[in-house]
Amino acid sequence: MSAKGTAIVTGAAKGIGRAIALRLADDGFDVALNDIPSQVGGLESLSQEISGKGRKSMIEDVKSLVSHVGATLGGLDVMVANAGICITKSIMDITLDEWERQFAVNSRGVFLCYKYAGAYMINQGRGGRLIAASSIGGKQGQDPLGAYCATKFAVRGMTQAFAWYYVNAYAPGAVETDISRCWGSHRRGVDKFSAQHKCESVFGLPRLRAVPTGTLGTPDDIASIVSYLASKESRFITGASPFNKPVNLIQF
């Protein structure tokens, strides 16, 4: 089965990254996977699942990511810079190291993906799609997520600035992932919040009130947006950071 193209997904071992990798494989892409060393078990499991769909898969380290993937899988058509971390501390409590660590992964990581994948796509002569993870926190800052929000605002700014190169970001609201659970449990107990608001699988986000859909988002919901942004049908969209949330999911 011939491939639709080749995609790279960073932060692919679990959560939204895993869902994106599987969705792109379903769409017909061969997929190269990247994550931090401690997540290698998750990457191996994901690689096997993608291979089971009849698509090629490989696990790559960041340094050789773009050039090696291009040479091994026959080019590069989609880069999804999904990797991200969130340290939930107020501006008064967060340390400089914690602040810089979030910028290194969430913002510098996206910049490097845009820069090197973009250059490769231009040189190969067939273009491609550059896609990154922003957040609703990249559109409205809030405590105790000051550093995290700042990194996601940076992603939005880069995405707008690099719009000449078919660059878009996705900006999820509350989605059932480890990052959101960490955020929610810091602010309010899971059981207490779920009982109070009678929502399914809610994990303590204090600003959730009325959820029009009756549920929170899932990684698959975000993967569907990325699937569209990675497709040829998205040719008239660039520099955008579309929300992935029902109206009024989070009220400010």
Contacts in CASP RR format, 6 or more apart in sequence:
PFRMAT RR
TARGET T0000
AUTHOR 0000-0000-0000
METHOD contacts of the structure
MODEL  1
MSAKGTAIVTGAAKGIGRAIALRLADDGFDVALNDIPSQVGGLESLSQEI
SGKGRKSMIEDVKSLVSHVGATLGGLDVMVANAGICITKSIMDITLDEWE
RQFAVNSRGVFLCYKYAGAYMINQGRGGRLIAASSIGGKQGQDPLGAYCA
TKFAVRGMTQAFAWYYVNAYAPGAVETDISRCWGSHRRGVDKFSAQHKCE
SVFGLPRLRAVPTGTLGTPDDIASIVSYLASKESRFITGASPFNKPVNLI
QF
1 28 0 8 1.000
1 54 0 8 1.000
1 55 0 8 1.000
3 28 0 8 1.000
3 29 0 8 1.000
3 30 0 8 1.000
3 55 0 8 1.000
3 56 0 8 1.000
3 73 0 8 1.000
4 27 0 8 1.000
4 28 0 8 1.000
4 29 0 8 1.000
4 77 0 8 1.000
5 28 0 8 1.000
5 29 0 8 1.000
5 30 0 8 1.000
5 75 0 8 1.000
5 77 0 8 1.000
5 78 0 8 1.000
6 29 0 8 1.000
6 30 0 8 1.000
6 31 0 8 1.000
6 32 0 8 1.000
6 69 0 8 1.000
6 70 0 8 1.000
6 73 0 8 1.000
6 74 0 8 1.000
6 75 0 8 1.000
6 76 0 8 1.000
6 77 0 8 1.000
6 78 0 8 1.000
7 21 0 8 1.000
7 24 0 8 1.000
7 29 0 8 1.000
7 30 0 8 1.000
7 31 0 8 1.000
7 32 0 8 1.000
7 76 0 8 1.000
7 77 0 8 1.000
7 78 0 8 1.000
7 79 0 8 1.000
7 80 0 8 1.000
7 230 0 8 1.000
8 31 0 8 1.000
8 32 0 8 1.000
8 33 0 8 1.000
8 34 0 8 1.000
8 60 0 8 1.000
8 65 0 8 1.000
8 66 0 8 1.000
8 69 0 8 1.000
8 76 0 8 1.000
8 78 0 8 1.000
8 79 0 8 1.000
8 80 0 8 1.000
8 113 0 8 1.000
8 117 0 8 1.000
9 17 0 8 1.000
9 20 0 8 1.000
9 21 0 8 1.000
9 24 0 8 1.000
9 31 0 8 1.000
9 32 0 8 1.000
9 33 0 8 1.000
9 34 0 8 1.000
9 80 0 8 1.000
9 82 0 8 1.000
10 34 0 8 1.000
10 35 0 8 1.000
10 62 0 8 1.000
10 80 0 8 1.000
10 81 0 8 1.000
10 82 0 8 1.000
10 83 0 8 1.000
10 109 0 8 1.000
10 113 0 8 1.000
11 17 0 8 1.000
11 34 0 8 1.000
11 35 0 8 1.000
11 36 0 8 1.000
11 39 0 8 1.000
11 82 0 8 1.000
11 83 0 8 1.000
11 84 0 8 1.000
12 18 0 8 1.000
12 20 0 8 1.000
12 21 0 8 1.000
12 31 0 8 1.000
12 33 0 8 1.000
12 34 0 8 1.000
12 35 0 8 1.000
12 43 0 8 1.000
12 46 0 8 1.000
12 82 0 8 1.000
13 33 0 8 1.000
13 35 0 8 1.000
13 36 0 8 1.000
13 39 0 8 1.000
13 40 0 8 1.000
13 41 0 8 1.000
13 42 0 8 1.000
13 43 0 8 1.000
13 46 0 8 1.000
14 39 0 8 1.000
14 42 0 8 1.000
14 178 0 8 1.000
15 177 0 8 1.000
15 178 0 8 1.000
15 219 0 8 1.000
16 82 0 8 1.000
16 133 0 8 1.000
16 172 0 8 1.000
16 175 0 8 1.000
16 177 0 8 1.000
16 219 0 8 1.000
16 222 0 8 1.000
16 223 0 8 1.000
17 80 0 8 1.000
17 82 0 8 1.000
17 219 0 8 1.000
17 223 0 8 1.000
18 42 0 8 1.000
18 46 0 8 1.000
18 219 0 8 1.000
19 218 0 8 1.000
19 219 0 8 1.000
19 220 0 8 1.000
19 222 0 8 1.000
19 223 0 8 1.000
20 80 0 8 1.000
20 82 0 8 1.000
20 219 0 8 1.000
20 222 0 8 1.000
20 223 0 8 1.000
20 226 0 8 1.000
20 227 0 8 1.000
21 31 0 8 1.000
21 33 0 8 1.000
21 46 0 8 1.000
21 50 0 8 1.000
22 46 0 8 1.000
22 49 0 8 1.000
22 50 0 8 1.000
22 53 0 8 1.000
22 223 0 8 1.000
23 220 0 8 1.000
23 223 0 8 1.000
23 224 0 8 1.000
23 226 0 8 1.000
23 227 0 8 1.000
24 31 0 8 1.000
24 78 0 8 1.000
24 80 0 8 1.000
24 223 0 8 1.000
24 226 0 8 1.000
24 227 0 8 1.000
24 230 0 8 1.000
25 31 0 8 1.000
25 50 0 8 1.000
25 53 0 8 1.000
25 54 0 8 1.000
25 55 0 8 1.000
25 57 0 8 1.000
26 53 0 8 1.000
27 227 0 8 1.000
27 230 0 8 1.000
27 231 0 8 1.000
28 55 0 8 1.000
29 55 0 8 1.000
29 77 0 8 1.000
29 78 0 8 1.000
29 230 0 8 1.000
30 55 0 8 1.000
30 56 0 8 1.000
30 57 0 8 1.000
30 73 0 8 1.000
31 50 0 8 1.000
31 55 0 8 1.000
31 56 0 8 1.000
31 57 0 8 1.000
32 57 0 8 1.000
32 58 0 8 1.000
32 59 0 8 1.000
32 60 0 8 1.000
32 65 0 8 1.000
32 69 0 8 1.000
32 73 0 8 1.000
33 43 0 8 1.000
33 46 0 8 1.000
33 47 0 8 1.000
33 50 0 8 1.000
33 57 0 8 1.000
33 58 0 8 1.000
33 59 0 8 1.000
33 60 0 8 1.000
34 43 0 8 1.000
34 59 0 8 1.000
34 60 0 8 1.000
34 61 0 8 1.000
34 62 0 8 1.000
34 65 0 8 1.000
34 83 0 8 1.000
35 42 0 8 1.000
35 43 0 8 1.000
35 83 0 8 1.000
36 83 0 8 1.000
40 59 0 8 1.000
43 59 0 8 1.000
44 59 0 8 1.000
46 57 0 8 1.000
47 57 0 8 1.000
47 58 0 8 1.000
47 59 0 8 1.000
50 56 0 8 1.000
50 57 0 8 1.000
51 57 0 8 1.000
56 73 0 8 1.000
58 69 0 8 1.000
58 72 0 8 1.000
58 73 0 8 1.000
60 68 0 8 1.000
60 69 0 8 1.000
62 112 0 8 1.000
65 116 0 8 1.000
66 76 0 8 1.000
66 79 0 8 1.000
66 116 0 8 1.000
66 117 0 8 1.000
66 120 0 8 1.000
67 120 0 8 1.000
69 75 0 8 1.000
69 76 0 8 1.000
70 76 0 8 1.000
70 120 0 8 1.000
70 124 0 8 1.000
75 120 0 8 1.000
75 124 0 8 1.000
76 117 0 8 1.000
76 120 0 8 1.000
76 121 0 8 1.000
76 124 0 8 1.000
76 128 0 8 1.000
77 121 0 8 1.000
77 126 0 8 1.000
77 127 0 8 1.000
77 128 0 8 1.000
77 129 0 8 1.000
77 230 0 8 1.000
78 128 0 8 1.000
78 129 0 8 1.000
78 131 0 8 1.000
78 230 0 8 1.000
79 113 0 8 1.000
79 114 0 8 1.000
79 117 0 8 1.000
79 118 0 8 1.000
79 121 0 8 1.000
79 129 0 8 1.000
79 130 0 8 1.000
79 131 0 8 1.000
80 131 0 8 1.000
80 132 0 8 1.000
80 226 0 8 1.000
80 230 0 8 1.000
81 109 0 8 1.000
81 110 0 8 1.000
81 113 0 8 1.000
81 114 0 8 1.000
81 130 0 8 1.000
81 131 0 8 1.000
81 132 0 8 1.000
81 133 0 8 1.000
82 132 0 8 1.000
82 133 0 8 1.000
83 105 0 8 1.000
83 106 0 8 1.000
83 109 0 8 1.000
83 133 0 8 1.000
84 105 0 8 1.000
84 106 0 8 1.000
84 133 0 8 1.000
84 179 0 8 1.000
85 101 0 8 1.000
85 102 0 8 1.000
85 105 0 8 1.000
85 106 0 8 1.000
85 179 0 8 1.000
86 102 0 8 1.000
86 145 0 8 1.000
86 148 0 8 1.000
86 179 0 8 1.000
86 182 0 8 1.000
86 183 0 8 1.000
87 94 0 8 1.000
87 98 0 8 1.000
87 101 0 8 1.000
87 102 0 8 1.000
87 147 0 8 1.000
87 148 0 8 1.000
88 144 0 8 1.000
88 145 0 8 1.000
88 148 0 8 1.000
88 182 0 8 1.000
88 183 0 8 1.000
88 186 0 8 1.000
88 187 0 8 1.000
89 98 0 8 1.000
89 144 0 8 1.000
89 147 0 8 1.000
90 143 0 8 1.000
90 144 0 8 1.000
90 146 0 8 1.000
91 143 0 8 1.000
91 144 0 8 1.000
91 146 0 8 1.000
91 147 0 8 1.000
93 144 0 8 1.000
94 146 0 8 1.000
94 147 0 8 1.000
98 147 0 8 1.000
99 147 0 8 1.000
102 147 0 8 1.000
102 148 0 8 1.000
102 151 0 8 1.000
103 147 0 8 1.000
103 150 0 8 1.000
103 151 0 8 1.000
103 154 0 8 1.000
105 151 0 8 1.000
106 133 0 8 1.000
106 148 0 8 1.000
106 151 0 8 1.000
106 152 0 8 1.000
106 154 0 8 1.000
106 155 0 8 1.000
107 151 0 8 1.000
107 154 0 8 1.000
107 155 0 8 1.000
107 158 0 8 1.000
110 132 0 8 1.000
110 133 0 8 1.000
110 154 0 8 1.000
110 155 0 8 1.000
110 158 0 8 1.000
111 158 0 8 1.000
113 130 0 8 1.000
113 132 0 8 1.000
114 130 0 8 1.000
114 132 0 8 1.000
114 158 0 8 1.000
114 162 0 8 1.000
114 165 0 8 1.000
114 167 0 8 1.000
117 130 0 8 1.000
118 128 0 8 1.000
118 130 0 8 1.000
118 165 0 8 1.000
121 127 0 8 1.000
121 128 0 8 1.000
121 130 0 8 1.000
121 165 0 8 1.000
122 165 0 8 1.000
127 166 0 8 1.000
128 166 0 8 1.000
129 166 0 8 1.000
129 168 0 8 1.000
129 229 0 8 1.000
129 230 0 8 1.000
129 234 0 8 1.000
130 162 0 8 1.000
130 165 0 8 1.000
130 166 0 8 1.000
130 167 0 8 1.000
130 168 0 8 1.000
131 167 0 8 1.000
131 168 0 8 1.000
131 169 0 8 1.000
131 170 0 8 1.000
131 226 0 8 1.000
131 229 0 8 1.000
131 230 0 8 1.000
132 155 0 8 1.000
132 158 0 8 1.000
132 159 0 8 1.000
132 167 0 8 1.000
132 168 0 8 1.000
132 169 0 8 1.000
132 170 0 8 1.000
133 152 0 8 1.000
133 155 0 8 1.000
133 169 0 8 1.000
133 170 0 8 1.000
133 172 0 8 1.000
134 152 0 8 1.000
134 155 0 8 1.000
134 156 0 8 1.000
134 159 0 8 1.000
134 169 0 8 1.000
134 170 0 8 1.000
134 171 0 8 1.000
134 241 0 8 1.000
135 148 0 8 1.000
135 149 0 8 1.000
135 152 0 8 1.000
135 171 0 8 1.000
135 172 0 8 1.000
135 173 0 8 1.000
136 171 0 8 1.000
136 172 0 8 1.000
136 173 0 8 1.000
136 174 0 8 1.000
136 243 0 8 1.000
136 245 0 8 1.000
136 250 0 8 1.000
137 145 0 8 1.000
137 148 0 8 1.000
137 149 0 8 1.000
137 152 0 8 1.000
137 153 0 8 1.000
137 171 0 8 1.000
138 149 0 8 1.000
138 152 0 8 1.000
138 153 0 8 1.000
138 155 0 8 1.000
138 156 0 8 1.000
138 171 0 8 1.000
138 241 0 8 1.000
139 153 0 8 1.000
139 156 0 8 1.000
139 171 0 8 1.000
139 241 0 8 1.000
139 243 0 8 1.000
140 149 0 8 1.000
140 252 0 8 1.000
141 149 0 8 1.000
141 153 0 8 1.000
142 149 0 8 1.000
142 207 0 8 1.000
142 252 0 8 1.000
144 186 0 8 1.000
144 187 0 8 1.000
145 183 0 8 1.000
152 171 0 8 1.000
155 169 0 8 1.000
155 241 0 8 1.000
156 169 0 8 1.000
156 171 0 8 1.000
156 241 0 8 1.000
158 167 0 8 1.000
159 167 0 8 1.000
159 168 0 8 1.000
159 169 0 8 1.000
159 239 0 8 1.000
159 240 0 8 1.000
159 241 0 8 1.000
160 239 0 8 1.000
160 241 0 8 1.000
162 239 0 8 1.000
163 238 0 8 1.000
163 239 0 8 1.000
164 238 0 8 1.000
165 238 0 8 1.000
166 235 0 8 1.000
166 238 0 8 1.000
167 238 0 8 1.000
167 239 0 8 1.000
168 229 0 8 1.000
168 234 0 8 1.000
168 237 0 8 1.000
168 238 0 8 1.000
168 239 0 8 1.000
168 240 0 8 1.000
168 241 0 8 1.000
168 242 0 8 1.000
169 239 0 8 1.000
169 240 0 8 1.000
169 241 0 8 1.000
170 222 0 8 1.000
170 225 0 8 1.000
170 226 0 8 1.000
170 229 0 8 1.000
170 241 0 8 1.000
170 242 0 8 1.000
170 244 0 8 1.000
171 241 0 8 1.000
171 242 0 8 1.000
171 243 0 8 1.000
171 244 0 8 1.000
172 217 0 8 1.000
172 222 0 8 1.000
172 244 0 8 1.000
172 245 0 8 1.000
173 217 0 8 1.000
173 243 0 8 1.000
173 244 0 8 1.000
173 245 0 8 1.000
173 249 0 8 1.000
173 250 0 8 1.000
174 180 0 8 1.000
174 205 0 8 1.000
174 208 0 8 1.000
174 216 0 8 1.000
174 217 0 8 1.000
174 245 0 8 1.000
174 249 0 8 1.000
174 250 0 8 1.000
175 216 0 8 1.000
175 217 0 8 1.000
175 218 0 8 1.000
175 219 0 8 1.000
175 221 0 8 1.000
175 222 0 8 1.000
175 244 0 8 1.000
176 201 0 8 1.000
176 203 0 8 1.000
176 216 0 8 1.000
176 217 0 8 1.000
176 218 0 8 1.000
176 219 0 8 1.000
177 219 0 8 1.000
180 203 0 8 1.000
180 205 0 8 1.000
181 190 0 8 1.000
181 203 0 8 1.000
183 205 0 8 1.000
184 190 0 8 1.000
184 193 0 8 1.000
184 203 0 8 1.000
184 204 0 8 1.000
184 205 0 8 1.000
184 206 0 8 1.000
185 203 0 8 1.000
185 204 0 8 1.000
187 204 0 8 1.000
187 205 0 8 1.000
187 206 0 8 1.000
188 204 0 8 1.000
188 205 0 8 1.000
188 206 0 8 1.000
189 204 0 8 1.000
190 202 0 8 1.000
190 203 0 8 1.000
190 204 0 8 1.000
192 204 0 8 1.000
193 202 0 8 1.000
193 203 0 8 1.000
193 204 0 8 1.000
193 205 0 8 1.000
193 206 0 8 1.000
193 208 0 8 1.000
194 201 0 8 1.000
194 202 0 8 1.000
194 203 0 8 1.000
194 204 0 8 1.000
197 208 0 8 1.000
197 209 0 8 1.000
199 208 0 8 1.000
199 211 0 8 1.000
199 214 0 8 1.000
199 215 0 8 1.000
199 216 0 8 1.000
200 214 0 8 1.000
200 215 0 8 1.000
200 216 0 8 1.000
201 215 0 8 1.000
201 216 0 8 1.000
202 208 0 8 1.000
202 216 0 8 1.000
205 250 0 8 1.000
207 250 0 8 1.000
207 251 0 8 1.000
207 252 0 8 1.000
208 216 0 8 1.000
208 249 0 8 1.000
208 250 0 8 1.000
209 248 0 8 1.000
209 251 0 8 1.000
210 248 0 8 1.000
211 246 0 8 1.000
211 248 0 8 1.000
211 249 0 8 1.000
212 246 0 8 1.000
212 247 0 8 1.000
212 248 0 8 1.000
212 249 0 8 1.000
213 246 0 8 1.000
216 249 0 8 1.000
217 244 0 8 1.000
217 245 0 8 1.000
221 244 0 8 1.000
222 244 0 8 1.000
225 242 0 8 1.000
225 244 0 8 1.000
228 234 0 8 1.000
229 237 0 8 1.000
END
